[in-house]
Amino acid sequence: MFIEHLPPESHTMTALRNALTPEQLAAQAEGGEPEKSRWSQTEQLLAVVADRVARLEWVLICVNTEKKQRPDPPEPIRRPGAGPRKSKAQLTEKSANTLLQLLQGGAA
């Protein structure tokens, strides 16, 4: 129980992490929930800086790329107390046709 509250950079947590198999590491990476951990003010500020650098990189790519080839904006680093962002719904061809019919006065 006390081990759970050690900082991730502690010797104990590092030794536990180093003892994991590649499969266990992959499972932890997929199921990680950084929003449930504790962050110091320094970690919060570092996350803000990382997000802003990623955003600047994205803007630089966008201004130098054709509109159709532009990447999606970067996801911000998940903060404690905030869940992952929900993805926006994508407009499929079927839903676009349905929308077009509704706009033209037809029933779906």
KANOR-V742542 format. One record per pair of residues at least 6 apart in sequence whose ideal C-beta (glycine too) atoms are under 8 Angstrom apart, sorted by the first residue. I is the first residue (numbers start at 1). GAP is how many residues later the second one is. D is the distance in whole Angstrom. If there is no record, write none. Layout:
I;GAP;D, I;GAP;D
//
This chain:
3;9;6, 3;10;8, 3;13;8, 6;6;6, 6;7;5, 7;6;7, 8;29;8, 17;8;8, 20;8;7, 33;45;8, 34;43;8, 34;44;5, 34;45;8, 34;46;7, 35;43;5, 35;44;6, 35;45;5, 35;46;6, 35;47;5, 35;48;6, 35;49;8, 36;44;7, 37;43;6, 38;42;6, 39;8;8, 39;40;7, 39;41;5, 44;35;7, 47;29;8, 47;30;4, 47;32;6, 50;27;6, 51;23;7, 51;25;5, 51;26;6, 54;20;4, 54;22;8, 55;18;7, 55;19;6, 57;17;8, 58;13;7, 58;15;6, 58;16;5, 61;9;7, 61;10;6, 62;8;5, 62;9;8, 65;6;8, 75;10;7, 76;9;8, 78;6;6, 91;8;8, 98;10;5, 101;6;8, 101;7;6, 102;6;6
//
